[in-house]
Amino acid sequence: MNIEEKRRALGGAIRARRDEQGISQQQLALMIGSSKSHIWRIETGRVGVGLDDLGRIADALDTPVRDLLTF
């Protein structure tokens, strides 16, 4: 699995967890101090996610980071 595939897998896991909880991209962005467009870029695998952002996303979604890393 190359880096682009890993980014898409992580983004898909974040989106799936967010959708399960009924949280919009805008709500998640507000929860982590980011923008909706940045959340969209993460979920579509267009950008990498730093550890700080990944930790904030996991906390906001009430899930361990390891559950978002499906690769």
PDB file of N, CA, C and O in Angstrom:
ATOM      1  N   MET A   1       0.860  -1.173   0.000  1.00  0.00           N
ATOM      2  CA  MET A   1       0.000   0.000   0.000  1.00  0.00           C
ATOM      3  C   MET A   1       0.904   1.233   0.000  1.00  0.00           C
ATOM      4  O   MET A   1       1.742   1.398   0.887  1.00  0.00           O
ATOM      5  N   ASN A   2       0.728   2.093  -0.998  1.00  0.00           N
ATOM      6  CA  ASN A   2       1.549   3.294  -1.060  1.00  0.00           C
ATOM      7  C   ASN A   2       0.951   4.412  -0.197  1.00  0.00           C
ATOM      8  O   ASN A   2      -0.127   4.249   0.375  1.00  0.00           O
ATOM      9  N   ILE A   3       1.643   5.524  -0.109  1.00  0.00           N
ATOM     10  CA  ILE A   3       1.235   6.607   0.784  1.00  0.00           C
ATOM     11  C   ILE A   3      -0.128   7.188   0.407  1.00  0.00           C
ATOM     12  O   ILE A   3      -0.913   7.535   1.289  1.00  0.00           O
ATOM     13  N   GLU A   4      -0.416   7.296  -0.874  1.00  0.00           N
ATOM     14  CA  GLU A   4      -1.720   7.821  -1.301  1.00  0.00           C
ATOM     15  C   GLU A   4      -2.851   6.893  -0.866  1.00  0.00           C
ATOM     16  O   GLU A   4      -3.903   7.351  -0.420  1.00  0.00           O
ATOM     17  N   GLU A   5      -2.629   5.602  -0.998  1.00  0.00           N
ATOM     18  CA  GLU A   5      -3.632   4.627  -0.565  1.00  0.00           C
ATOM     19  C   GLU A   5      -3.829   4.678   0.958  1.00  0.00           C
ATOM     20  O   GLU A   5      -4.947   4.528   1.451  1.00  0.00           O
ATOM     21  N   LYS A   6      -2.750   4.890   1.681  1.00  0.00           N
ATOM     22  CA  LYS A   6      -2.850   5.007   3.138  1.00  0.00           C
ATOM     23  C   LYS A   6      -3.635   6.260   3.521  1.00  0.00           C
ATOM     24  O   LYS A   6      -4.464   6.223   4.431  1.00  0.00           O
ATOM     25  N   ARG A   7      -3.375   7.364   2.826  1.00  0.00           N
ATOM     26  CA  ARG A   7      -4.121   8.594   3.098  1.00  0.00           C
ATOM     27  C   ARG A   7      -5.610   8.401   2.839  1.00  0.00           C
ATOM     28  O   ARG A   7      -6.447   8.839   3.629  1.00  0.00           O
ATOM     29  N   ARG A   8      -5.937   7.742   1.726  1.00  0.00           N
ATOM     30  CA  ARG A   8      -7.350   7.493   1.412  1.00  0.00           C
ATOM     31  C   ARG A   8      -7.993   6.559   2.431  1.00  0.00           C
ATOM     32  O   ARG A   8      -9.149   6.751   2.806  1.00  0.00           O
ATOM     33  N   ALA A   9      -7.251   5.551   2.879  1.00  0.00           N
ATOM     34  CA  ALA A   9      -7.782   4.615   3.881  1.00  0.00           C
ATOM     35  C   ALA A   9      -8.051   5.339   5.198  1.00  0.00           C
ATOM     36  O   ALA A   9      -9.098   5.143   5.816  1.00  0.00           O
ATOM     37  N   LEU A  10      -7.113   6.168   5.622  1.00  0.00           N
ATOM     38  CA  LEU A  10      -7.304   6.927   6.856  1.00  0.00           C
ATOM     39  C   LEU A  10      -8.480   7.886   6.717  1.00  0.00           C
ATOM     40  O   LEU A  10      -9.324   7.975   7.609  1.00  0.00           O
ATOM     41  N   GLY A  11      -8.533   8.598   5.604  1.00  0.00           N
ATOM     42  CA  GLY A  11      -9.636   9.527   5.365  1.00  0.00           C
ATOM     43  C   GLY A  11     -10.980   8.825   5.349  1.00  0.00           C
ATOM     44  O   GLY A  11     -11.959   9.336   5.892  1.00  0.00           O
ATOM     45  N   GLY A  12     -11.031   7.655   4.730  1.00  0.00           N
ATOM     46  CA  GLY A  12     -12.273   6.887   4.688  1.00  0.00           C
ATOM     47  C   GLY A  12     -12.707   6.429   6.073  1.00  0.00           C
ATOM     48  O   GLY A  12     -13.896   6.425   6.392  1.00  0.00           O
ATOM     49  N   ALA A  13     -11.728   6.042   6.900  1.00  0.00           N
ATOM     50  CA  ALA A  13     -12.052   5.613   8.264  1.00  0.00           C
ATOM     51  C   ALA A  13     -12.575   6.789   9.089  1.00  0.00           C
ATOM     52  O   ALA A  13     -13.507   6.632   9.878  1.00  0.00           O
ATOM     53  N   ILE A  14     -11.981   7.951   8.907  1.00  0.00           N
ATOM     54  CA  ILE A  14     -12.444   9.145   9.618  1.00  0.00           C
ATOM     55  C   ILE A  14     -13.859   9.494   9.170  1.00  0.00           C
ATOM     56  O   ILE A  14     -14.727   9.763  10.000  1.00  0.00           O
ATOM     57  N   ARG A  15     -14.090   9.489   7.867  1.00  0.00           N
ATOM     58  CA  ARG A  15     -15.418   9.817   7.341  1.00  0.00           C
ATOM     59  C   ARG A  15     -16.468   8.821   7.828  1.00  0.00           C
ATOM     60  O   ARG A  15     -17.569   9.218   8.212  1.00  0.00           O
ATOM     61  N   ALA A  16     -16.134   7.531   7.815  1.00  0.00           N
ATOM     62  CA  ALA A  16     -17.084   6.509   8.257  1.00  0.00           C
ATOM     63  C   ALA A  16     -17.450   6.715   9.725  1.00  0.00           C
ATOM     64  O   ALA A  16     -18.625   6.647  10.087  1.00  0.00           O
ATOM     65  N   ARG A  17     -16.453   6.967  10.570  1.00  0.00           N
ATOM     66  CA  ARG A  17     -16.720   7.173  11.990  1.00  0.00           C
ATOM     67  C   ARG A  17     -17.540   8.452  12.198  1.00  0.00           C
ATOM     68  O   ARG A  17     -18.458   8.479  13.017  1.00  0.00           O
ATOM     69  N   ARG A  18     -17.206   9.499  11.458  1.00  0.00           N
ATOM     70  CA  ARG A  18     -17.942  10.764  11.561  1.00  0.00           C
ATOM     71  C   ARG A  18     -19.393  10.568  11.148  1.00  0.00           C
ATOM     72  O   ARG A  18     -20.306  11.046  11.821  1.00  0.00           O
ATOM     73  N   ASP A  19     -19.603   9.863  10.039  1.00  0.00           N
ATOM     74  CA  ASP A  19     -20.966   9.600   9.557  1.00  0.00           C
ATOM     75  C   ASP A  19     -21.764   8.752  10.547  1.00  0.00           C
ATOM     76  O   ASP A  19     -22.947   9.007  10.775  1.00  0.00           O
ATOM     77  N   GLU A  20     -21.118   7.748  11.132  1.00  0.00           N
ATOM     78  CA  GLU A  20     -21.784   6.891  12.123  1.00  0.00           C
ATOM     79  C   GLU A  20     -22.326   7.724  13.277  1.00  0.00           C
ATOM     80  O   GLU A  20     -23.373   7.414  13.846  1.00  0.00           O
ATOM     81  N   GLN A  21     -21.609   8.770  13.609  1.00  0.00           N
ATOM     82  CA  GLN A  21     -21.989   9.597  14.752  1.00  0.00           C
ATOM     83  C   GLN A  21     -22.874  10.782  14.363  1.00  0.00           C
ATOM     84  O   GLN A  21     -23.288  11.562  15.222  1.00  0.00           O
ATOM     85  N   GLY A  22     -23.160  10.913  13.075  1.00  0.00           N
ATOM     86  CA  GLY A  22     -24.022  11.996  12.624  1.00  0.00           C
ATOM     87  C   GLY A  22     -23.394  13.370  12.756  1.00  0.00           C
ATOM     88  O   GLY A  22     -24.092  14.363  12.962  1.00  0.00           O
ATOM     89  N   ILE A  23     -22.073  13.426  12.636  1.00  0.00           N
ATOM     90  CA  ILE A  23     -21.346  14.691  12.747  1.00  0.00           C
ATOM     91  C   ILE A  23     -21.004  15.177  11.341  1.00  0.00           C
ATOM     92  O   ILE A  23     -20.490  14.413  10.524  1.00  0.00           O
ATOM     93  N   SER A  24     -21.285  16.431  11.066  1.00  0.00           N
ATOM     94  CA  SER A  24     -20.955  16.996   9.751  1.00  0.00           C
ATOM     95  C   SER A  24     -19.473  17.366   9.705  1.00  0.00           C
ATOM     96  O   SER A  24     -18.808  17.450  10.738  1.00  0.00           O
ATOM     97  N   GLN A  25     -18.975  17.582   8.506  1.00  0.00           N
ATOM     98  CA  GLN A  25     -17.594  18.039   8.368  1.00  0.00           C
ATOM     99  C   GLN A  25     -17.404  19.371   9.083  1.00  0.00           C
ATOM    100  O   GLN A  25     -16.374  19.595   9.721  1.00  0.00           O
ATOM    101  N   GLN A  26     -18.373  20.236   8.981  1.00  0.00           N
ATOM    102  CA  GLN A  26     -18.288  21.545   9.639  1.00  0.00           C
ATOM    103  C   GLN A  26     -18.222  21.384  11.159  1.00  0.00           C
ATOM    104  O   GLN A  26     -17.432  22.056  11.822  1.00  0.00           O
ATOM    105  N   GLN A  27     -19.043  20.503  11.703  1.00  0.00           N
ATOM    106  CA  GLN A  27     -19.032  20.279  13.153  1.00  0.00           C
ATOM    107  C   GLN A  27     -17.685  19.718  13.612  1.00  0.00           C
ATOM    108  O   GLN A  27     -17.135  20.150  14.625  1.00  0.00           O
ATOM    109  N   LEU A  28     -17.163  18.748  12.855  1.00  0.00           N
ATOM    110  CA  LEU A  28     -15.867  18.174  13.210  1.00  0.00           C
ATOM    111  C   LEU A  28     -14.784  19.239  13.142  1.00  0.00           C
ATOM    112  O   LEU A  28     -13.923  19.312  14.018  1.00  0.00           O
ATOM    113  N   ALA A  29     -14.826  20.048  12.120  1.00  0.00           N
ATOM    114  CA  ALA A  29     -13.844  21.123  11.973  1.00  0.00           C
ATOM    115  C   ALA A  29     -13.870  22.047  13.190  1.00  0.00           C
ATOM    116  O   ALA A  29     -12.822  22.408  13.726  1.00  0.00           O
ATOM    117  N   LEU A  30     -15.062  22.423  13.617  1.00  0.00           N
ATOM    118  CA  LEU A  30     -15.183  23.290  14.796  1.00  0.00           C
ATOM    119  C   LEU A  30     -14.659  22.595  16.054  1.00  0.00           C
ATOM    120  O   LEU A  30     -14.042  23.229  16.910  1.00  0.00           O
ATOM    121  N   MET A  31     -14.904  21.307  16.158  1.00  0.00           N
ATOM    122  CA  MET A  31     -14.479  20.539  17.331  1.00  0.00           C
ATOM    123  C   MET A  31     -12.960  20.468  17.452  1.00  0.00           C
ATOM    124  O   MET A  31     -12.427  20.408  18.560  1.00  0.00           O
ATOM    125  N   ILE A  32     -12.261  20.474  16.316  1.00  0.00           N
ATOM    126  CA  ILE A  32     -10.803  20.334  16.360  1.00  0.00           C
ATOM    127  C   ILE A  32     -10.071  21.629  16.041  1.00  0.00           C
ATOM    128  O   ILE A  32      -8.840  21.650  16.010  1.00  0.00           O
ATOM    129  N   GLY A  33     -10.803  22.698  15.805  1.00  0.00           N
ATOM    130  CA  GLY A  33     -10.160  23.977  15.509  1.00  0.00           C
ATOM    131  C   GLY A  33      -9.572  24.044  14.119  1.00  0.00           C
ATOM    132  O   GLY A  33      -8.471  24.561  13.928  1.00  0.00           O
ATOM    133  N   SER A  34     -10.301  23.523  13.145  1.00  0.00           N
ATOM    134  CA  SER A  34      -9.843  23.474  11.762  1.00  0.00           C
ATOM    135  C   SER A  34     -10.933  24.039  10.858  1.00  0.00           C
ATOM    136  O   SER A  34     -11.881  24.665  11.332  1.00  0.00           O
ATOM    137  N   SER A  35     -10.794  23.817   9.572  1.00  0.00           N
ATOM    138  CA  SER A  35     -11.810  24.275   8.619  1.00  0.00           C
ATOM    139  C   SER A  35     -12.474  23.080   7.949  1.00  0.00           C
ATOM    140  O   SER A  35     -11.916  21.984   7.895  1.00  0.00           O
ATOM    141  N   LYS A  36     -13.667  23.317   7.446  1.00  0.00           N
ATOM    142  CA  LYS A  36     -14.404  22.257   6.738  1.00  0.00           C
ATOM    143  C   LYS A  36     -13.604  21.779   5.534  1.00  0.00           C
ATOM    144  O   LYS A  36     -13.564  20.582   5.250  1.00  0.00           O
ATOM    145  N   SER A  37     -12.972  22.700   4.831  1.00  0.00           N
ATOM    146  CA  SER A  37     -12.213  22.302   3.642  1.00  0.00           C
ATOM    147  C   SER A  37     -11.017  21.423   4.024  1.00  0.00           C
ATOM    148  O   SER A  37     -10.655  20.518   3.273  1.00  0.00           O
ATOM    149  N   HIS A  38     -10.411  21.678   5.165  1.00  0.00           N
ATOM    150  CA  HIS A  38      -9.294  20.836   5.602  1.00  0.00           C
ATOM    151  C   HIS A  38      -9.789  19.426   5.937  1.00  0.00           C
ATOM    152  O   HIS A  38      -9.127  18.443   5.606  1.00  0.00           O
ATOM    153  N   ILE A  39     -10.937  19.324   6.583  1.00  0.00           N
ATOM    154  CA  ILE A  39     -11.533  18.015   6.876  1.00  0.00           C
ATOM    155  C   ILE A  39     -11.825  17.284   5.566  1.00  0.00           C
ATOM    156  O   ILE A  39     -11.550  16.090   5.448  1.00  0.00           O
ATOM    157  N   TRP A  40     -12.377  17.989   4.588  1.00  0.00           N
ATOM    158  CA  TRP A  40     -12.662  17.375   3.293  1.00  0.00           C
ATOM    159  C   TRP A  40     -11.371  16.854   2.657  1.00  0.00           C
ATOM    160  O   TRP A  40     -11.349  15.744   2.125  1.00  0.00           O
ATOM    161  N   ARG A  41     -10.301  17.643   2.707  1.00  0.00           N
ATOM    162  CA  ARG A  41      -9.025  17.214   2.115  1.00  0.00           C
ATOM    163  C   ARG A  41      -8.476  15.980   2.843  1.00  0.00           C
ATOM    164  O   ARG A  41      -7.915  15.084   2.212  1.00  0.00           O
ATOM    165  N   ILE A  42      -8.635  15.936   4.150  1.00  0.00           N
ATOM    166  CA  ILE A  42      -8.191  14.758   4.906  1.00  0.00           C
ATOM    167  C   ILE A  42      -9.016  13.542   4.505  1.00  0.00           C
ATOM    168  O   ILE A  42      -8.462  12.481   4.218  1.00  0.00           O
ATOM    169  N   GLU A  43     -10.332  13.692   4.484  1.00  0.00           N
ATOM    170  CA  GLU A  43     -11.205  12.558   4.194  1.00  0.00           C
ATOM    171  C   GLU A  43     -11.055  12.030   2.767  1.00  0.00           C
ATOM    172  O   GLU A  43     -11.328  10.858   2.509  1.00  0.00           O
ATOM    173  N   THR A  44     -10.632  12.870   1.860  1.00  0.00           N
ATOM    174  CA  THR A  44     -10.442  12.422   0.480  1.00  0.00           C
ATOM    175  C   THR A  44      -8.998  12.005   0.198  1.00  0.00           C
ATOM    176  O   THR A  44      -8.669  11.617  -0.923  1.00  0.00           O
ATOM    177  N   GLY A  45      -8.140  12.088   1.217  1.00  0.00           N
ATOM    178  CA  GLY A  45      -6.759  11.650   1.054  1.00  0.00           C
ATOM    179  C   GLY A  45      -5.881  12.619   0.303  1.00  0.00           C
ATOM    180  O   GLY A  45      -4.805  12.241  -0.160  1.00  0.00           O
ATOM    181  N   ARG A  46      -6.308  13.848   0.170  1.00  0.00           N
ATOM    182  CA  ARG A  46      -5.525  14.833  -0.572  1.00  0.00           C
ATOM    183  C   ARG A  46      -4.380  15.431   0.240  1.00  0.00           C
ATOM    184  O   ARG A  46      -3.435  15.980  -0.327  1.00  0.00           O
ATOM    185  N   VAL A  47      -4.462  15.327   1.560  1.00  0.00           N
ATOM    186  CA  VAL A  47      -3.383  15.817   2.429  1.00  0.00           C
ATOM    187  C   VAL A  47      -3.074  14.766   3.482  1.00  0.00           C
ATOM    188  O   VAL A  47      -3.911  13.932   3.826  1.00  0.00           O
ATOM    189  N   GLY A  48      -1.863  14.830   3.975  1.00  0.00           N
ATOM    190  CA  GLY A  48      -1.488  13.981   5.086  1.00  0.00           C
ATOM    191  C   GLY A  48      -2.007  14.588   6.375  1.00  0.00           C
ATOM    192  O   GLY A  48      -2.349  15.769   6.424  1.00  0.00           O
ATOM    193  N   VAL A  49      -2.062  13.776   7.412  1.00  0.00           N
ATOM    194  CA  VAL A  49      -2.560  14.225   8.708  1.00  0.00           C
ATOM    195  C   VAL A  49      -1.429  14.130   9.715  1.00  0.00           C
ATOM    196  O   VAL A  49      -0.839  13.066   9.896  1.00  0.00           O
ATOM    197  N   GLY A  50      -1.129  15.241  10.367  1.00  0.00           N
ATOM    198  CA  GLY A  50      -0.120  15.248  11.418  1.00  0.00           C
ATOM    199  C   GLY A  50      -0.648  14.576  12.672  1.00  0.00           C
ATOM    200  O   GLY A  50      -1.855  14.392  12.834  1.00  0.00           O
ATOM    201  N   LEU A  51       0.259  14.216  13.545  1.00  0.00           N
ATOM    202  CA  LEU A  51      -0.135  13.532  14.781  1.00  0.00           C
ATOM    203  C   LEU A  51      -1.052  14.389  15.645  1.00  0.00           C
ATOM    204  O   LEU A  51      -1.988  13.872  16.255  1.00  0.00           O
ATOM    205  N   ASP A  52      -0.793  15.682  15.702  1.00  0.00           N
ATOM    206  CA  ASP A  52      -1.640  16.552  16.519  1.00  0.00           C
ATOM    207  C   ASP A  52      -3.071  16.543  16.006  1.00  0.00           C
ATOM    208  O   ASP A  52      -4.013  16.371  16.779  1.00  0.00           O
ATOM    209  N   ASP A  53      -3.232  16.731  14.687  1.00  0.00           N
ATOM    210  CA  ASP A  53      -4.581  16.721  14.110  1.00  0.00           C
ATOM    211  C   ASP A  53      -5.232  15.356  14.264  1.00  0.00           C
ATOM    212  O   ASP A  53      -6.419  15.265  14.580  1.00  0.00           O
ATOM    213  N   LEU A  54      -4.467  14.298  14.043  1.00  0.00           N
ATOM    214  CA  LEU A  54      -5.020  12.956  14.160  1.00  0.00           C
ATOM    215  C   LEU A  54      -5.507  12.705  15.588  1.00  0.00           C
ATOM    216  O   LEU A  54      -6.571  12.119  15.787  1.00  0.00           O
ATOM    217  N   GLY A  55      -4.749  13.139  16.562  1.00  0.00           N
ATOM    218  CA  GLY A  55      -5.162  12.993  17.947  1.00  0.00           C
ATOM    219  C   GLY A  55      -6.422  13.780  18.258  1.00  0.00           C
ATOM    220  O   GLY A  55      -7.302  13.287  18.964  1.00  0.00           O
ATOM    221  N   ARG A  56      -6.520  15.003  17.738  1.00  0.00           N
ATOM    222  CA  ARG A  56      -7.719  15.815  17.966  1.00  0.00           C
ATOM    223  C   ARG A  56      -8.933  15.201  17.285  1.00  0.00           C
ATOM    224  O   ARG A  56     -10.028  15.203  17.848  1.00  0.00           O
ATOM    225  N   ILE A  57      -8.749  14.678  16.087  1.00  0.00           N
ATOM    226  CA  ILE A  57      -9.856  14.042  15.361  1.00  0.00           C
ATOM    227  C   ILE A  57     -10.332  12.812  16.135  1.00  0.00           C
ATOM    228  O   ILE A  57     -11.533  12.624  16.334  1.00  0.00           O
ATOM    229  N   ALA A  58      -9.395  11.984  16.566  1.00  0.00           N
ATOM    230  CA  ALA A  58      -9.758  10.777  17.322  1.00  0.00           C
ATOM    231  C   ALA A  58     -10.500  11.149  18.603  1.00  0.00           C
ATOM    232  O   ALA A  58     -11.503  10.521  18.944  1.00  0.00           O
ATOM    233  N   ASP A  59     -10.017  12.155  19.305  1.00  0.00           N
ATOM    234  CA  ASP A  59     -10.694  12.592  20.530  1.00  0.00           C
ATOM    235  C   ASP A  59     -12.102  13.085  20.231  1.00  0.00           C
ATOM    236  O   ASP A  59     -13.046  12.737  20.941  1.00  0.00           O
ATOM    237  N   ALA A  60     -12.250  13.896  19.181  1.00  0.00           N
ATOM    238  CA  ALA A  60     -13.561  14.438  18.819  1.00  0.00           C
ATOM    239  C   ALA A  60     -14.536  13.328  18.441  1.00  0.00           C
ATOM    240  O   ALA A  60     -15.734  13.428  18.706  1.00  0.00           O
ATOM    241  N   LEU A  61     -14.018  12.270  17.821  1.00  0.00           N
ATOM    242  CA  LEU A  61     -14.866  11.151  17.407  1.00  0.00           C
ATOM    243  C   LEU A  61     -14.958  10.078  18.491  1.00  0.00           C
ATOM    244  O   LEU A  61     -15.592   9.040  18.297  1.00  0.00           O
ATOM    245  N   ASP A  62     -14.322  10.336  19.630  1.00  0.00           N
ATOM    246  CA  ASP A  62     -14.347   9.413  20.765  1.00  0.00           C
ATOM    247  C   ASP A  62     -13.932   8.007  20.349  1.00  0.00           C
ATOM    248  O   ASP A  62     -14.619   7.024  20.624  1.00  0.00           O
ATOM    249  N   THR A  63     -12.790   7.945  19.679  1.00  0.00           N
ATOM    250  CA  THR A  63     -12.275   6.666  19.201  1.00  0.00           C
ATOM    251  C   THR A  63     -10.755   6.652  19.341  1.00  0.00           C
ATOM    252  O   THR A  63     -10.127   7.704  19.221  1.00  0.00           O
ATOM    253  N   PRO A  64     -10.157   5.516  19.587  1.00  0.00           N
ATOM    254  CA  PRO A  64      -8.694   5.452  19.631  1.00  0.00           C
ATOM    255  C   PRO A  64      -8.108   5.673  18.238  1.00  0.00           C
ATOM    256  O   PRO A  64      -8.706   5.282  17.236  1.00  0.00           O
ATOM    257  N   VAL A  65      -6.951   6.293  18.186  1.00  0.00           N
ATOM    258  CA  VAL A  65      -6.266   6.525  16.905  1.00  0.00           C
ATOM    259  C   VAL A  65      -6.100   5.203  16.155  1.00  0.00           C
ATOM    260  O   VAL A  65      -6.278   5.156  14.938  1.00  0.00           O
ATOM    261  N   ARG A  66      -5.765   4.144  16.863  1.00  0.00           N
ATOM    262  CA  ARG A  66      -5.517   2.853  16.198  1.00  0.00           C
ATOM    263  C   ARG A  66      -6.732   2.358  15.400  1.00  0.00           C
ATOM    264  O   ARG A  66      -6.576   1.638  14.413  1.00  0.00           O
ATOM    265  N   ASP A  67      -7.936   2.744  15.828  1.00  0.00           N
ATOM    266  CA  ASP A  67      -9.130   2.317  15.103  1.00  0.00           C
ATOM    267  C   ASP A  67      -9.303   3.064  13.784  1.00  0.00           C
ATOM    268  O   ASP A  67     -10.064   2.633  12.917  1.00  0.00           O
ATOM    269  N   LEU A  68      -8.599   4.180  13.637  1.00  0.00           N
ATOM    270  CA  LEU A  68      -8.673   4.943  12.386  1.00  0.00           C
ATOM    271  C   LEU A  68      -7.608   4.481  11.393  1.00  0.00           C
ATOM    272  O   LEU A  68      -7.716   4.739  10.194  1.00  0.00           O
ATOM    273  N   LEU A  69      -6.601   3.810  11.888  1.00  0.00           N
ATOM    274  CA  LEU A  69      -5.498   3.331  11.033  1.00  0.00           C
ATOM    275  C   LEU A  69      -5.802   1.896  10.628  1.00  0.00           C
ATOM    276  O   LEU A  69      -5.482   0.956  11.355  1.00  0.00           O
ATOM    277  N   THR A  70      -6.411   1.736   9.485  1.00  0.00           N
ATOM    278  CA  THR A  70      -6.861   0.434   9.041  1.00  0.00           C
ATOM    279  C   THR A  70      -5.833  -0.282   8.171  1.00  0.00           C
ATOM    280  O   THR A  70      -6.125  -1.342   7.617  1.00  0.00           O
ATOM    281  N   PHE A  71      -4.654   0.275   8.047  1.00  0.00           N
ATOM    282  CA  PHE A  71      -3.621  -0.340   7.220  1.00  0.00           C
ATOM    283  C   PHE A  71      -2.483  -0.824   8.072  1.00  0.00           C
ATOM    284  O   PHE A  71      -1.512  -1.374   7.552  1.00  0.00           O
TER     285      PHE A  71
END
